[in-house]
Amino acid sequence: MDNGVPRGLARFLNSHVVEEARSRGWEELANGDLIEAAERAGFDVIVTADKNIRYQQNLRTRRISLIVLGNSQWPMVRLAASRIAHAVNAARPGSYASVDVPFKE
């Protein structure tokens, strides 16, 4: 998970090994460098709240997939946790998925 994703999401992804980018010292990496580092480390998926990452990266040649959250506010992410987990479970190499997480009204 990148720095913009709430830490609490990890407990909803309990069938996966979840690490935060900052735990690896990757918090300052630009998107392309983060994807490259995550692939080298053997990760399959990056969960992010950066909606622009899709337009900045070509995933066709990548082994990693991206799951982009529509919002990173924890109360709303928690409500969408099952949809996020489903997207992570369905991720395939080089894929991109967006999970609608509405803003709290």
C-alpha positions in Angstrom: 0.0 0.0 0.0 1.3 3.4 -0.8 1.3 6.3 1.8 -2.1 7.6 0.9 -4.0 4.4 1.8 -5.2 4.0 5.4 -3.4 1.4 7.4 -6.6 -0.2 8.6 -7.3 -1.6 5.2 -4.6 -4.2 5.8 -6.8 -6.2 8.2 -9.4 -6.6 5.4 -6.7 -8.1 3.1 -5.8 -10.9 5.6 -5.3 -13.5 2.8 -2.4 -11.3 1.5 0.9 -10.2 2.8 0.5 -6.4 3.1 3.3 -3.9 3.5 3.3 -0.2 3.5 5.6 1.6 1.1 7.1 3.6 4.1 8.0 0.3 5.9 10.4 -0.3 3.0 11.7 3.3 2.8 9.8 3.9 -0.4 7.7 6.8 0.8 9.5 9.3 -1.3 9.7 7.3 -4.5 7.9 8.7 -7.6 5.2 6.4 -9.1 7.4 4.7 -11.7 10.2 4.1 -9.2 7.7 2.8 -6.7 6.3 0.3 -9.2 9.7 -0.8 -10.2 10.9 -1.3 -6.6 7.7 -3.2 -5.8 8.1 -5.5 -8.8 11.8 -6.1 -7.9 10.7 -7.0 -4.3 8.2 -9.5 -5.7 4.9 -7.7 -4.9 1.9 -8.5 -7.1 -0.3 -5.5 -6.4 0.0 -1.8 -5.3 -3.1 -0.3 -3.7 -3.0 3.5 -4.0 -5.2 6.5 -3.8 -3.2 8.3 -6.6 -5.8 8.6 -9.4 -3.2 9.9 -11.8 -0.9 6.9 -11.6 -2.9 5.2 -14.4 -2.0 7.9 -16.9 1.6 8.1 -15.8 2.5 4.4 -16.2 2.2 1.8 -19.0 1.2 -1.4 -17.3 1.3 -3.6 -20.4 4.8 -4.8 -19.7 4.5 -4.9 -16.0 4.0 -7.9 -13.7 2.4 -5.8 -11.0 -1.2 -4.6 -11.0 -2.6 -1.3 -9.6 -5.7 -0.9 -7.5 -6.7 2.7 -7.3 -9.1 3.9 -4.6 -11.5 6.7 -5.4 -11.0 8.2 -2.0 -8.7 7.5 1.0 -10.8 8.7 3.9 -10.8 5.8 6.4 -14.5 5.8 7.3 -15.4 5.4 3.6 -12.5 3.0 2.8 -13.7 0.8 5.6 -17.2 0.7 4.1 -15.7 -0.3 0.7 -13.3 -2.8 2.1 -15.0 -5.8 0.7 -15.0 -4.3 -2.8 -11.3 -3.4 -2.4 -10.5 -6.9 -1.3 -12.4 -8.3 -4.3 -10.4 -6.1 -6.6 -7.1 -7.2 -5.0 -8.1 -10.9 -5.3 -9.1 -10.4 -9.0 -5.9 -8.5 -9.9 -3.8 -10.0 -12.7 -0.3 -9.0 -13.9 -0.4 -5.6 -15.7 -4.0 -4.9 -14.7 -5.5 -1.7 -13.4 -8.7 -1.5 -11.4 -10.4 1.5 -9.9 -12.6 1.0 -6.8 -15.3 3.6 -6.2 -14.9 4.9 -2.7 -17.3 7.8 -2.3 -16.6 10.9 -0.2 -18.3 11.2 3.1 -21.3 13.4 2.8 
